[in-house]
Amino acid sequence: MSILDAIYDAVGDDHAFGRLPAALSTELGSRSCLMHVLTPEGQLAESLFNYWQSEQFKYFVENNLVGLDEWHHFGLEPNMFGRQFNYDDYFSTEHFLRSPIYNEFFRTFGDDTARCLGMATPVEDQVLLVGLHRPARDRPFDRGQLARLQELTGHLRRLVAARAALARGRKTIDQLAAALDAPLIGVIRVDLRGRLVHANVAGQDILSLQDGLVLTGQTIGVQAYVMQQRFAEAIRTAALRTGGQGDALLVPRPSGAPPWRVVVAPDKAQASGHATLLIESSGGEGGLRARLAALYDLTRAESEVAVLLAEGLAPTEIADRRSVSLDTVRNQIKALLQKTGADRLGGLIALMARTLRTQ
């Protein structure tokens, strides 16, 4: 397989993408290759490598050794950014052997890596970094290998851009799938006193039944006397963003039909002072995942992680259950915190658990 086949096979194939550093090493005569894709905030979106042991890369990340990485920072310098370089053309091997990254990282693992052919190049709003490495005892990279990296750069940039576009497409598909999975759900927006601001068609149909949930004038309430104070307080708490993120209730219906599941949460479309009621019959088939997806605009994966958190699973257990990396789960939890407004993991789990109680 040619190197171009290896690059373009990696567009939609994660396994082929994972094999790409080894293919680049073979093409350019290096012992190892490291590829980073950085987000606009400078965070690692993806990292690939060959030759290194996973423990070595874990040590690099956990100790934030990127701050010591001379090759990384050299490629990001304004006069080098977007260009390919052979580090031996600028600094001696002896200089690198005295560097903190060599002595605090490579030597720690008995690794004699000391030569680098690399680049840092923009790809839309991301940055692609590539480093190809040899040990100090090997000869330096030559001009032909530098020229070959220059030839391959455009293909690598197109690869990263295509994978980013596919990721955006998958996210859209996840959101559409979550919406299709959801049952007919009433969405009602109210102010902090429970006065109606807006209701979708399903919400209007639910209120028109006057069965458990009632509209008196412009104020929404519950018929069950024992729940009236809790219902009003849930709306007030959510609207003012105080004391948590609202509540989840089972509202009985005088008709004898299954109770309404009602999730009360802050209204993301409005400033403080409004709440959203998400309502469905407890006899419906949508379940917790569909409700969470509809209420907080979660992807399918995020809502599944939320449900597992509510069931008491730790992030490591969720990663095992879903056959994904722990970093993936941590990123999904970070997205859940942002979308739900929870300020920490404990608050997020409590919010999910309150909603789970209405199952």
C-alpha positions as CSV (number, residue, x, y, z in Angstrom):
1,M,0.0,0.0,0.0
2,S,1.3,3.5,-0.9
3,I,1.6,6.2,1.7
4,L,-1.2,8.1,-0.1
5,D,-3.5,5.1,0.1
6,A,-2.7,4.9,3.8
7,I,-3.5,8.6,4.3
8,Y,-6.8,8.5,2.4
9,D,-7.9,5.2,3.9
10,A,-7.7,6.9,7.3
11,V,-10.4,9.4,6.4
12,G,-13.3,7.3,7.6
13,D,-11.5,4.4,9.2
14,D,-10.2,4.9,12.8
15,H,-8.1,1.7,12.6
16,A,-6.4,3.0,9.5
17,F,-5.9,6.3,11.1
18,G,-4.2,4.6,14.1
19,R,-1.8,2.8,11.7
20,L,-0.8,6.1,10.0
21,P,2.2,7.0,12.2
22,A,3.8,3.6,11.4
23,A,3.1,4.2,7.7
24,L,4.7,7.6,7.8
25,S,7.7,6.3,9.7
26,T,8.3,3.7,7.0
27,E,7.9,6.3,4.2
28,L,10.3,8.8,5.8
29,G,12.8,6.5,7.4
30,S,12.1,7.3,11.1
31,R,11.9,5.0,14.1
32,S,8.8,6.7,15.5
33,C,6.1,9.2,14.5
34,L,3.9,11.3,16.7
35,M,0.8,13.1,15.4
36,H,-1.2,15.6,17.4
37,V,-4.4,17.4,16.4
38,L,-5.0,20.5,18.6
39,T,-8.3,22.3,19.1
40,P,-8.6,26.1,18.7
41,E,-8.1,26.2,22.5
42,G,-4.8,24.3,22.2
43,Q,-6.2,21.1,23.7
44,L,-5.4,17.7,22.3
45,A,-8.3,16.5,20.1
46,E,-6.4,13.4,18.8
47,S,-3.0,11.9,19.4
48,L,-1.4,9.0,17.5
49,F,2.0,7.4,17.8
50,N,4.0,4.3,17.0
51,Y,7.1,2.9,18.8
52,W,6.3,4.6,22.1
53,Q,4.8,2.5,24.8
54,S,1.3,3.5,26.0
55,E,2.8,4.1,29.5
56,Q,5.3,6.5,28.0
57,F,2.6,8.6,26.3
58,K,0.4,8.5,29.4
59,Y,3.4,9.8,31.4
60,F,3.9,12.6,28.8
61,V,0.2,13.7,29.0
62,E,-0.3,13.3,32.8
63,N,2.8,15.3,33.6
64,N,2.0,18.0,31.0
65,L,5.4,17.6,29.4
66,V,4.3,19.4,26.3
67,G,5.6,22.5,28.1
68,L,9.1,21.1,27.9
69,D,8.8,19.8,24.3
70,E,11.3,21.8,22.3
71,W,10.2,20.4,19.0
72,H,6.6,21.2,19.7
73,H,7.3,24.8,20.5
74,F,9.8,25.2,17.7
75,G,7.1,24.2,15.1
76,L,4.7,26.7,16.6
77,E,7.0,29.7,16.5
78,P,5.7,32.4,14.1
79,N,8.5,32.1,11.7
80,M,8.2,28.3,11.6
81,F,4.4,27.8,11.8
82,G,3.1,26.2,8.6
83,R,6.6,25.1,7.5
84,Q,8.4,21.8,7.7
85,F,11.8,21.5,9.5
86,N,14.7,19.3,10.2
87,Y,15.7,20.2,13.8
88,D,19.3,19.2,13.1
89,D,19.5,22.1,10.6
90,Y,18.9,24.5,13.5
91,F,20.4,22.9,16.7
92,S,23.0,20.3,17.4
93,T,22.2,16.9,18.8
94,E,24.3,17.8,21.9
95,H,22.0,20.8,22.5
96,F,19.0,18.5,22.5
97,L,20.7,15.9,24.7
98,R,21.0,18.7,27.4
99,S,17.4,19.7,27.1
100,P,14.8,19.1,29.9
101,I,12.5,17.1,27.6
102,Y,15.3,14.6,26.8
103,N,16.5,14.2,30.4
104,E,13.1,14.3,32.1
105,F,11.2,12.3,29.6
106,F,13.1,10.3,27.1
107,R,15.9,9.1,29.4
108,T,13.3,8.2,32.1
109,F,12.1,5.5,29.7
110,G,15.5,4.5,28.4
111,D,14.6,6.1,25.0
112,D,17.5,7.7,23.1
113,T,15.3,9.6,20.6
114,A,17.1,12.9,19.8
115,R,16.5,13.8,16.1
116,C,13.3,15.2,14.7
117,L,11.8,16.0,11.3
118,G,8.5,17.8,11.9
119,M,5.9,20.5,11.3
120,A,3.0,22.4,12.8
121,T,0.4,23.5,10.2
122,P,-3.1,25.0,10.4
123,V,-6.1,22.9,9.4
124,E,-9.2,25.1,9.4
125,D,-9.5,26.1,13.1
126,Q,-7.3,23.2,14.3
127,V,-3.5,22.6,14.2
128,L,-1.8,19.5,13.0
129,L,1.6,18.6,14.5
130,V,3.7,15.8,13.1
131,G,7.1,14.7,14.5
132,L,9.2,11.9,13.0
133,H,12.1,10.8,15.2
134,R,15.4,9.0,15.2
135,P,17.9,8.1,17.9
136,A,21.0,10.2,18.5
137,R,23.2,7.4,17.1
138,D,21.4,7.5,13.7
139,R,22.3,9.9,10.9
140,P,20.3,13.1,10.6
141,F,17.2,13.2,8.3
142,D,18.3,14.4,4.8
143,R,17.0,17.0,2.4
144,G,15.1,14.4,0.4
145,Q,13.1,13.3,3.4
146,L,12.4,16.9,4.3
147,A,11.1,17.5,0.8
148,R,9.0,14.3,1.0
149,L,7.3,15.6,4.2
150,Q,6.6,18.8,2.4
151,E,4.9,16.9,-0.4
152,L,2.8,14.9,2.0
153,T,1.7,17.9,4.1
154,G,-1.2,18.9,1.8
155,H,-2.6,15.3,1.9
156,L,-2.3,15.2,5.7
157,R,-4.1,18.5,6.0
158,R,-6.9,17.3,3.8
159,L,-7.1,14.1,5.9
160,V,-7.6,16.1,9.2
161,A,-10.1,18.4,7.6
162,A,-12.1,15.5,6.2
163,R,-12.1,13.7,9.5
164,A,-13.3,16.9,11.3
165,A,-16.1,17.2,8.7
166,L,-17.1,13.6,9.3
167,A,-17.2,14.1,13.0
168,R,-19.5,17.1,12.6
169,G,-21.7,15.0,10.4
170,R,-21.8,12.2,13.0
171,K,-22.8,14.6,15.7
172,T,-25.7,15.9,13.6
173,I,-26.8,12.3,12.9
174,D,-26.7,11.5,16.6
175,Q,-28.8,14.5,17.4
176,L,-31.4,13.5,14.7
177,A,-31.4,9.9,16.0
178,A,-32.1,11.1,19.5
179,A,-34.9,13.3,18.3
180,L,-36.4,10.4,16.3
181,D,-36.2,8.1,19.4
182,A,-38.0,10.6,21.6
183,P,-41.7,10.0,22.2
184,L,-44.3,12.8,21.8
185,I,-43.0,15.1,24.5
186,G,-44.7,18.3,25.8
187,V,-42.3,21.2,26.2
188,I,-43.7,24.1,28.2
189,R,-41.9,27.3,29.2
190,V,-43.0,29.2,32.2
191,D,-41.9,32.1,34.3
192,L,-40.9,31.7,38.0
193,R,-44.5,32.0,39.1
194,G,-45.6,29.2,36.8
195,R,-47.3,31.5,34.2
196,L,-47.3,30.1,30.7
197,V,-44.9,31.6,28.3
198,H,-45.0,29.1,25.5
199,A,-46.0,25.5,24.8
200,N,-45.4,23.2,21.9
201,V,-48.3,21.3,20.3
202,A,-47.9,18.3,22.6
203,G,-47.7,20.6,25.6
204,Q,-50.9,22.3,24.6
205,D,-52.6,18.9,24.1
206,I,-51.5,17.8,27.6
207,L,-52.8,21.0,29.2
208,S,-56.1,20.7,27.3
209,L,-56.8,17.4,29.0
210,Q,-57.0,19.1,32.4
211,D,-55.9,15.7,33.8
212,G,-53.3,16.1,36.6
213,L,-51.7,19.2,35.1
214,V,-54.1,22.2,34.8
215,L,-54.0,25.7,33.4
216,T,-55.9,28.2,35.5
217,G,-55.9,31.5,33.7
218,Q,-52.3,31.6,32.6
219,T,-50.8,29.7,35.5
220,I,-49.9,26.0,35.3
221,G,-50.4,23.9,38.4
222,V,-51.1,20.3,39.5
223,Q,-54.4,19.0,40.8
224,A,-52.9,16.8,43.5
225,Y,-52.9,19.0,46.6
226,V,-49.9,17.2,48.2
227,M,-47.7,18.1,45.2
228,Q,-48.7,21.7,44.6
229,Q,-46.0,23.2,46.9
230,R,-43.2,21.0,45.5
231,F,-44.3,21.7,41.9
232,A,-44.2,25.5,42.5
233,E,-40.9,25.3,44.3
234,A,-39.4,23.2,41.5
235,I,-40.3,25.9,39.0
236,R,-39.0,28.7,41.2
237,T,-35.7,26.9,41.9
238,A,-35.1,26.2,38.2
239,A,-36.1,29.7,37.0
240,L,-33.8,31.4,39.5
241,R,-30.9,28.8,39.1
242,T,-30.7,28.3,42.8
243,G,-30.3,25.2,45.0
244,G,-29.6,22.9,42.1
245,Q,-31.1,22.3,38.7
246,G,-34.9,22.0,39.3
247,D,-36.6,18.7,40.0
248,A,-38.3,15.6,38.4
249,L,-41.8,14.5,39.5
250,L,-44.5,12.0,38.8
251,V,-47.8,13.9,38.7
252,P,-50.8,11.7,39.3
253,R,-53.8,11.9,36.9
254,P,-57.4,11.7,38.2
255,S,-58.4,9.8,35.1
256,G,-56.4,6.9,36.3
257,A,-54.1,7.1,33.3
258,P,-50.3,6.6,33.9
259,P,-48.9,9.7,35.7
260,W,-47.2,12.4,33.9
261,R,-43.4,12.5,34.1
262,V,-42.4,16.1,34.5
263,V,-38.8,17.3,34.4
264,V,-38.4,20.9,35.6
265,A,-35.1,22.6,34.5
266,P,-33.8,26.1,33.8
267,D,-34.9,27.5,30.4
268,K,-31.7,27.6,28.3
269,A,-33.4,29.9,25.8
270,Q,-34.1,32.6,28.4
271,A,-32.2,34.5,31.0
272,S,-32.8,33.7,34.7
273,G,-36.5,33.9,35.6
274,H,-37.8,31.1,33.3
275,A,-38.1,27.4,33.5
276,T,-38.8,24.6,31.1
277,L,-41.2,21.7,31.8
278,L,-40.6,18.5,29.8
279,I,-43.7,16.3,30.1
280,E,-44.6,12.8,28.9
281,S,-46.7,9.9,30.0
282,S,-45.0,7.5,32.3
283,G,-46.4,4.7,30.1
284,G,-44.4,6.0,27.1
285,E,-41.5,4.2,25.6
286,G,-39.1,7.1,25.3
287,G,-37.3,6.6,28.6
288,L,-34.8,8.7,30.4
289,R,-32.3,8.9,27.5
290,A,-34.8,10.4,25.1
291,R,-36.0,12.9,27.7
292,L,-32.5,14.0,28.6
293,A,-31.6,14.4,24.9
294,A,-34.6,16.5,24.2
295,L,-34.3,18.7,27.3
296,Y,-30.6,19.4,27.1
297,D,-29.8,19.0,23.4
298,L,-27.6,16.0,24.1
299,T,-26.2,13.6,21.5
300,R,-27.0,10.0,21.7
301,A,-23.6,9.2,23.2
302,E,-23.9,12.0,25.8
303,S,-27.4,10.9,26.9
304,E,-26.2,7.3,27.3
305,V,-23.3,8.4,29.5
306,A,-25.8,10.5,31.5
307,V,-28.0,7.5,32.1
308,L,-25.0,5.4,33.2
309,L,-23.9,8.1,35.6
310,A,-27.4,8.1,37.1
311,E,-27.2,4.4,37.5
312,G,-24.1,4.8,39.7
313,L,-21.3,3.8,37.2
314,A,-17.9,5.5,37.5
315,P,-16.3,7.0,34.4
316,T,-13.9,4.1,34.1
317,E,-16.8,1.6,34.2
318,I,-18.7,3.7,31.6
319,A,-15.7,3.5,29.3
320,D,-15.6,-0.3,29.6
321,R,-19.3,-0.6,29.2
322,R,-19.3,1.5,26.0
323,S,-16.0,0.2,24.7
324,V,-14.5,3.7,24.4
325,S,-11.5,5.4,26.0
326,L,-11.6,7.0,29.4
327,D,-10.7,10.4,27.7
328,T,-13.7,10.1,25.5
329,V,-16.0,9.6,28.5
330,R,-14.3,12.5,30.3
331,N,-15.0,14.8,27.3
332,Q,-18.6,13.6,27.2
333,I,-19.0,14.4,30.9
334,K,-17.5,17.9,30.3
335,A,-20.1,18.4,27.6
336,L,-22.8,17.3,29.9
337,L,-21.7,19.7,32.6
338,Q,-21.8,22.5,30.1
339,K,-25.2,21.6,28.6
340,T,-27.0,20.9,31.9
341,G,-25.5,23.8,33.8
342,A,-24.3,21.5,36.6
343,D,-21.1,22.9,38.2
344,R,-19.5,19.6,39.1
345,L,-19.8,15.9,38.6
346,G,-21.6,15.3,41.8
347,G,-24.3,17.9,40.9
348,L,-24.6,16.3,37.4
349,I,-25.1,12.8,38.9
350,A,-27.7,14.2,41.4
351,L,-29.6,15.9,38.5
352,M,-29.6,12.7,36.5
353,A,-30.7,10.6,39.5
354,R,-33.6,13.0,40.2
355,T,-34.8,12.5,36.6
356,L,-34.2,8.7,36.8
357,R,-36.6,8.6,39.8
358,T,-39.5,9.4,37.4
359,Q,-38.9,6.2,35.4
